[in-house]
Amino acid sequence: MTAVKAGDVEGLIRRGPDPRIPVILVYGPDTGLVVERAKSLAEGFVKDPDDPFALVKIDGDVLAADPGRLADEAGTVGLFGGERTIWIRPGSRNYAPAIDLVLKSEIAGTRIVVEAGDLGKSAPLRTLCERSPKALALPCYPDDERALADLVDRTLQGHGLRIDREAREVLVASLGGDRRASLSEIEKLALYARGSGSVGLDAVDAVVSDVAGSVLNTLIDAAFAGRASDVERDYRRFRHEGLDPSVMLGSCLRHALTLLSTRLDGEGKSPSLMVANWRGLHFRRKAIVETQLARWSPASLRQAIQILQEAVLACRRSGPDLAQAHALATLLRIAGEAARRRG
């Protein structure tokens, strides 16, 4: 088996995959992260990524129509020798037979990077690569806080910048699960802080448009504060931004878990004192989170957590439209419970 755990992918790419493994499948729900990693793997294997003989790009649909083309291309020797990469871009048709043919061939000096979407466990392409000793299957899931913090540090270091701890916490809390959008925000911040040597909280607040926070945190806060009309309004914005319902509910779940741990740790304290110990909470959200802490008891938060866990699972098992309906219904249920507890 050559399936790689999601948490090990970043380190594997930094070290460099074994050059004796010719096929690398990059897949997952985070499109931005899939593209970033596929690009890094494809371009990093050749001396000159701009050389069309060294880096060949082929659409998956082309291979679906002509499965033997990939094996022929992989066996071609470059005009000036040296390593070559074949970068397969996503298609709408099944091109697994082309990958199957190339896995049965002897390939040397060529890396085949397969950029794919969110593949299920039984998807032919994923199954082929996970079962073959000649392939790696690299999953790309939305970044968690640790991965985002690492992304922030690495990206800013590349611009000669370091970031203060508090600024990093606020920045990470404001970034979403999509790698491409997160990188865009970090790059904007680096451009703003260029030449200053370090990034502080003022710079983060001035530049970052809050990829997730402007939509997602507002939506979550409205639900846990019992504002059903705001939930419906903000959810329309959420859909317009194209954020994944299960990712959004996962953020709601993390918020509920943090509310619960804060309530338990702050037993006997006022909501304002509890909020003071909430690391990474943006100052603009403190007032509404105080309202939430005053309104929700540990018991009611445990119920909300169970509701959200079940909803996340339902979204992952449903199609896009049904997942959206599940997510909105869950948020309105949370908002209704919060409103009932008002006062």
Secondary structure, DSSP 8 states (H G I E B T S, - for coil): --B--GGGHHHHHHH---TT--EEEEE-S-HHHHHHHHHHHHHTTSS-TT-TTTEEEEEHHHHHH-THHHHHHHT---TT-S-EEEEEE--SS--HHHHHHHHTS---SEEEEEE-----TT-HHHHHHHH-TTEEEEE-----HHHHHHHHHHHHHTTT-EE-HHHHHHHHHH--S-HHHHHHHHHHHHHHTTTSSEE-HHHHHHH---TTIIIIIHHHHHHHTT-HHHHHHHHHHHHHHT--HHHHHHHHHHHHHHHHHHHHHTTTS-HHHHHHT-TT--GGGHHHHHHHHHH--HHHHHHHHHHHHHHHHHHHTS-HHHHHHHHHHHHHHHHHHHHHT--
